[in-house]
Amino acid sequence: MPRTYLVTGAASGIGQATAALLRARGHTVIGADLASGDIRADLSTAEGRAELAARARELSGGRLDGVVACAGVAQPDPLTVKVNHFGAVATLDGLRPLLAAGTDPRALVIGSIDSVHPTDPAIVDAALADDEERAVAASRAAVDRGEGQLVYSSSKAAVSRWVRRHAVTPRWAGAGIPLNAVAPGVILTPMTRPLLDDPDMLKLVEQSVPMPLHGHARPEQITPLIAWLTSPDNTHVTGQVVFADGGADAVLRGDGTW
């Protein structure tokens, strides 16, 4: 049965590939992005988040069957936590009423293998406390002391922990809405290509994200998992951070996490 999805970050990368797969399967997809798509909204701002929710309600007729929050950035800058955590949470929370009105509703956010790398507790704690001003200040402090790389990993760790906390609550599981995260490894996108084309950076990337199964992935290799997790076939998987990383998590953390 055709479903109606909203996908943020739909103009490029995993978001674009997800929208393409869902449309190819006969579903309606409302694409949202910063500068193009059915909805143009800056998810780093309160105004952009409100615009997303308002336009989604208008374009969907008040109901959605799936939401995939793909919008994200990877800069050593406070913008990263504003988009990757607060923008994603606002997307999921803001569209939850539309999901509650849908059929077999499902929701998903894109995490990252970087969530298992070192993080800045000040950023993560502020994000999970829903204190955007404090999270931005902590991100700026990390950049100022030369640890800007922690902003991205912290943003992805925070949103992954948010999923774990909220998926099992009455608002999500109690309302019959599975909520999950997919954590990719290195994905071949315009954002990562400059790094991978530099031999020295490529060596660092492969050391920090070892992917023994098939190496780096194309966006379209991740989308079937996203499509299944947000389909009616998924009746019981919720609160999970599913690593689609070619084995990187198993290499980096081994079996100690269990």
Backbone hydrogen bonds, N-H to C=O, Kabsch-Sander energy under -0.5 kcal/mol:
donor,donor_aa,acceptor,acceptor_aa,energy
5,Y,3,R,-0.5
5,Y,28,T,-3.0
6,L,66,G,-2.0
7,V,30,I,-2.3
8,T,68,V,-2.1
9,G,32,A,-1.1
10,A,32,A,-2.1
12,S,9,G,-1.1
15,G,12,S,-0.7
16,Q,12,S,-1.7
17,A,13,G,-2.2
18,T,14,I,-2.6
19,A,15,G,-2.4
20,A,16,Q,-2.2
21,L,17,A,-2.2
22,L,18,T,-2.5
23,R,19,A,-2.3
24,A,20,A,-2.3
25,R,21,L,-1.3
26,G,23,R,-1.9
27,H,22,L,-2.3
28,T,3,R,-2.7
30,I,5,Y,-3.0
31,G,29,V,-0.7
32,A,7,V,-2.6
33,D,39,I,-2.3
38,D,31,G,-1.0
39,I,31,G,-2.0
41,A,33,D,-2.0
41,A,39,I,-0.6
43,L,41,A,-0.9
45,T,42,D,-1.7
49,R,45,T,-1.9
50,A,46,A,-2.1
51,E,47,E,-2.3
52,L,48,G,-2.2
53,A,49,R,-1.9
54,A,50,A,-2.4
55,R,51,E,-2.8
56,A,52,L,-2.5
57,R,53,A,-2.0
58,E,54,A,-1.9
59,L,55,R,-3.1
60,S,56,A,-2.1
61,G,57,R,-0.9
62,G,57,R,-1.2
64,L,98,L,-2.2
65,D,4,T,-2.9
66,G,4,T,-1.5
67,V,106,R,-1.7
68,V,6,L,-2.7
69,A,67,V,-0.5
69,A,108,L,-3.0
70,C,8,T,-0.7
70,C,68,V,-1.2
77,D,75,Q,-2.4
80,T,77,D,-1.9
81,V,77,D,-0.5
82,K,78,P,-1.7
83,V,79,L,-2.2
84,N,80,T,-2.9
85,H,81,V,-1.3
86,F,81,V,-1.8
87,G,82,K,-1.4
88,A,83,V,-1.0
89,V,85,H,-3.0
90,A,86,F,-2.2
91,T,87,G,-1.8
92,L,88,A,-2.5
93,D,89,V,-3.1
94,G,90,A,-2.5
95,L,91,T,-1.8
96,R,92,L,-0.8
98,L,95,L,-0.6
99,L,95,L,-1.9
100,A,96,R,-2.6
101,A,97,P,-0.8
102,G,99,L,-1.8
106,R,65,D,-1.5
107,A,178,P,-2.3
108,L,67,V,-1.9
109,V,180,N,-1.8
110,I,69,A,-2.2
111,G,109,V,-0.7
111,G,182,V,-2.9
113,I,184,P,-2.3
115,S,112,S,-1.8
116,V,113,I,-2.0
117,H,114,D,-1.5
120,D,150,L,-0.5
123,I,120,D,-0.8
124,V,120,D,-2.2
125,D,121,P,-3.0
126,A,122,A,-1.7
127,A,123,I,-2.4
128,L,124,V,-2.5
129,A,125,D,-1.3
130,D,127,A,-1.6
131,D,126,A,-2.8
132,E,130,D,-0.8
135,A,131,D,-2.2
136,V,132,E,-2.6
137,A,133,E,-2.1
138,A,134,R,-2.4
139,S,135,A,-2.1
140,R,136,V,-2.5
141,A,137,A,-2.2
142,A,138,A,-2.0
143,V,139,S,-2.1
144,D,140,R,-2.4
145,R,141,A,-1.6
146,G,143,V,-1.8
147,E,142,A,-3.2
150,L,147,E,-1.9
151,V,148,G,-1.5
152,Y,148,G,-0.6
153,S,149,Q,-1.2
154,S,150,L,-2.3
155,S,151,V,-2.2
156,K,152,Y,-2.1
157,A,153,S,-2.3
158,A,154,S,-2.5
159,V,155,S,-1.9
160,S,156,K,-1.8
161,R,157,A,-2.3
162,W,158,A,-2.3
163,V,159,V,-1.9
164,R,160,S,-2.0
165,R,161,R,-2.3
166,H,162,W,-2.6
167,A,163,V,-2.5
169,T,166,H,-1.8
172,W,169,T,-1.1
173,A,167,A,-1.0
173,A,169,T,-0.7
174,G,169,T,-2.1
175,A,172,W,-0.7
176,G,173,A,-1.8
177,I,172,W,-2.8
180,N,107,A,-1.7
181,A,240,Q,-2.9
182,V,109,V,-1.9
183,A,242,V,-2.8
185,G,244,A,-1.4
187,I,185,G,-0.5
188,L,217,A,-3.2
189,T,187,I,-1.2
192,T,189,T,-0.6
193,R,189,T,-2.1
195,L,192,T,-0.6
196,L,192,T,-2.2
197,D,193,R,-1.9
198,D,194,P,-0.5
198,D,195,L,-1.0
202,L,198,D,-3.2
203,K,199,P,-1.8
204,L,200,D,-1.6
205,V,201,M,-2.8
206,E,202,L,-2.5
207,Q,203,K,-1.5
208,S,204,L,-2.2
209,V,205,V,-2.6
213,L,246,G,-2.6
214,H,212,P,-0.9
215,G,211,M,-1.0
217,A,186,V,-2.3
221,Q,218,R,-1.9
222,I,219,P,-1.8
223,T,219,P,-1.1
225,L,222,I,-0.7
226,I,222,I,-1.4
227,A,223,T,-2.9
228,W,224,P,-2.1
229,L,225,L,-2.5
230,T,226,I,-1.5
231,S,228,W,-1.9
234,N,231,S,-1.5
235,T,233,D,-1.2
238,T,236,H,-0.8
239,G,179,L,-3.1
242,V,181,A,-3.0
242,V,240,Q,-0.7
243,F,241,V,-0.7
244,A,183,A,-1.9
244,A,242,V,-0.6
245,D,243,F,-0.5
248,A,245,D,-1.3
251,V,247,G,-2.0
252,L,248,A,-3.0
253,R,249,D,-2.8
254,G,249,D,-0.5
254,G,250,A,-1.2
256,G,253,R,-1.2
258,W,255,D,-1.6
